[in-house]
Amino acid sequence: MTAWSDLFVLLERHGVTIEPGLSAAEVRTIEADYAFRFPPDLRAFLMTGLPIPIIDETIPLSYLRSFVDWRHGKREHILERLAWPLHDVEFAIKQQCMWLDAWGERPADRDAAVERGLRAFAAAPRLIPIYSHRFIPATPHEVDNPVFSIYGIDIMHYGRNLADYVVHEFVPRSHLIGADIQGPFKVIPFWSGFIEQA
């Protein structure tokens, strides 16, 4: 199941509301406003249909447990979603729960360690939120970038690509043959290192 229309049928079966997709002008505005480019497959997905989050204002931060509303979403909510990986990485470095060998020996001084880790983060491909704490790298700017789940110190693959991710997120495990997410996965600088080193 790789055609976007098939994936939207799947999403609707699982209670996701789909609006008409983003226009090319809307995509350009979003990319300019938030300083990234959607990878081609996410762009095509969002231009085919726009999954709309169900936000319950009585539940704090409910917008974080849904799709990103690129058309109607509050700017501060989208910025918070974009900043999620930074906050999680910084927190994990401070708690001495995360360190990549590629960064060299961890400095004994916590502030120096955080500074080095954040320098590496700044050079890493930016992650674009899809749903909840699932992200896809903006670069390389090509199809089939893997989808990552990032929650605190837990960084893992959640799909070989966007289509694979949607199936694994929204099809109950009992309905999938070989439900485990299988590689190979495209290597993404910085982010893949956490999985390889785990």
C-alpha positions in Angstrom: 0.0 0.0 0.0 2.0 3.0 -1.2 -0.5 5.2 -3.2 -1.3 8.2 -1.1 -5.0 7.8 -1.8 -4.9 4.2 -0.3 -3.2 5.6 2.8 -5.9 8.2 3.3 -8.5 5.5 3.1 -6.6 3.7 5.8 -6.4 6.8 7.9 -10.1 7.6 7.5 -11.0 4.0 8.6 -9.1 4.8 11.8 -11.1 8.0 12.5 -8.7 10.5 11.0 -10.4 13.5 9.2 -8.9 14.4 5.9 -9.2 17.8 4.4 -8.3 18.7 0.8 -4.5 18.8 0.5 -2.3 21.8 0.8 -1.9 23.9 -2.3 1.5 24.6 -3.8 1.2 28.2 -2.5 0.4 26.9 1.0 3.4 24.6 0.9 5.7 27.5 -0.1 4.4 29.7 2.7 4.8 27.0 5.3 8.4 26.2 4.1 9.3 29.9 4.2 7.6 30.6 7.6 9.4 27.7 9.3 12.6 27.6 7.3 12.6 24.0 6.0 11.6 22.1 2.9 9.2 19.2 3.1 10.9 16.1 1.7 9.2 15.2 -1.6 7.1 12.3 -0.3 5.8 14.2 2.7 5.0 17.2 0.4 3.1 14.9 -2.0 1.3 13.3 0.9 0.2 16.7 2.4 -0.8 18.0 -1.1 -3.0 14.9 -1.6 -4.8 15.3 1.7 -4.3 17.0 5.0 -4.9 14.9 8.1 -6.6 17.1 10.7 -5.9 16.7 14.4 -8.6 16.2 16.9 -7.6 18.7 19.7 -9.4 18.6 23.0 -8.8 22.0 24.6 -9.7 20.5 28.0 -6.6 18.2 27.8 -3.3 20.0 28.2 -1.0 19.7 25.2 -3.5 17.5 23.3 -2.2 19.1 20.1 1.1 17.2 20.7 -0.6 13.9 20.3 -2.0 14.3 16.9 -1.1 15.3 13.3 0.4 18.7 12.7 -2.3 21.1 11.4 -0.2 22.9 8.8 -3.2 24.9 7.5 -5.0 26.0 10.7 -2.6 25.2 13.5 -1.4 27.9 15.9 2.1 29.0 15.1 3.3 28.5 18.7 2.1 24.9 18.6 3.9 24.2 15.3 7.1 25.8 16.6 6.9 23.7 19.8 6.5 20.5 17.7 9.6 21.5 15.6 11.6 22.2 18.8 10.7 18.8 20.4 13.8 16.9 19.2 16.1 19.7 20.5 14.5 19.7 23.9 14.6 16.0 24.2 18.3 15.8 23.1 19.3 18.6 25.4 17.5 17.1 28.4 19.1 13.7 27.8 22.6 15.1 27.5 22.1 17.0 30.7 20.9 13.8 32.5 23.9 12.0 31.1 21.6 9.5 29.3 22.7 10.3 25.8 26.1 10.6 24.1 27.3 9.6 20.7 30.8 8.2 20.2 31.1 10.4 17.1 31.1 13.5 19.4 34.4 12.3 21.1 35.0 11.8 24.7 32.2 13.3 26.9 33.5 16.4 28.8 33.3 16.0 32.5 31.7 19.5 32.8 28.0 19.2 32.1 27.7 22.6 30.4 30.6 21.8 28.1 29.0 18.4 27.2 25.7 20.1 26.5 27.4 22.7 24.3 29.2 20.0 22.3 26.1 17.9 21.9 24.0 21.0 20.8 26.7 21.9 18.2 26.3 18.4 16.7 22.5 18.8 16.8 22.7 22.2 15.0 24.5 20.5 12.1 22.1 17.6 12.0 19.2 17.2 9.5 16.2 19.0 10.8 13.2 16.8 11.7 9.7 17.7 10.6 6.9 16.5 12.8 4.3 14.2 11.3 2.1 12.8 14.1 2.7 12.9 17.9 6.4 12.4 18.4 7.1 10.9 15.0 9.4 12.9 12.7 10.9 12.7 9.2 14.2 14.3 8.3 14.0 17.3 5.9 17.3 16.2 4.4 18.4 14.6 2.3 15.8 16.2 0.2 14.6 13.0 -1.4 12.0 10.3 -1.0 12.2 7.4 1.4 13.8 9.1 4.4 13.0 7.0 7.5 10.5 8.1 10.1 11.9 8.4 13.7 10.1 8.2 17.0 11.7 10.6 19.5 10.5 10.6 23.1 13.0 11.5 25.8 16.0 9.3 25.4 14.2 6.8 23.2 15.0 7.3 19.5 14.0 4.6 17.2 12.9 3.9 13.7 9.1 4.0 13.2 9.0 3.4 9.4 11.4 2.8 6.5 9.7 5.7 4.8 6.5 7.7 5.2 4.1 5.1 3.7 5.6 2.3 5.8 5.2 4.6 8.9 1.5 5.3 8.2 0.7 1.6 7.9 2.6 0.7 11.1 1.1 3.6 13.1 -2.5 3.1 12.1 -3.0 -0.6 11.3 -3.5 -2.7 14.4 -0.6 -5.1 14.8 -2.9 -8.1 14.6 -3.7 -7.1 11.0 -0.1 -6.9 9.8 1.9 -9.8 8.6 5.5 -9.3 9.8 4.4 -6.4 11.9 7.9 -5.5 13.1 9.4 -2.6 11.2 12.1 -4.1 9.1 15.1 -2.4 7.5 17.2 -1.6 5.8 16.9 2.1 6.7 18.5 5.0 5.0 21.3 6.4 7.2 20.6 9.9 8.4 23.5 11.8 9.9 23.2 12.3 13.7 19.8 10.6 14.1 20.8 7.2 12.9 23.7 7.2 15.2 21.5 6.9 18.2 20.0 3.7 16.9 23.2 2.2 15.7 24.8 2.9 19.1 21.9 1.6 21.2 
